[in-house]
Amino acid sequence: MRALDARWPCADDVEERRWLRWVDEYEARVPEYATCRLISASGPVPGPEEQRLVEVHDEATRVGHRLPLA
């Protein structure tokens, strides 16, 4: 997707509508892509709290999905 050239906060209602349309399109396309891919893992095994953080990250970035990178 092309980057939005409007700035937040929007200067007027026209720019805000353009911003909101862009956000809607962006959110609709999010499921089509991953934003991170695991290349390797090293170091000590994470503790329970660290592992939960890794899981939250992986879920948000869709690491385990075979999707094209954004």
Sequence and secondary structure as in RCSB ss.txt:
>XXXX:A:sequence
MRALDARWPCADDVEERRWLRWVDEYEARVPEYATCRLISASGPVPGPEEQRLVEVHDEATRVGHRLPLA
>XXXX:A:secstr
       SS SSHHHHHHHHHHHHHHHHHGGG BS       SS   HHHHHHHHHHHHHHTTTS   B 
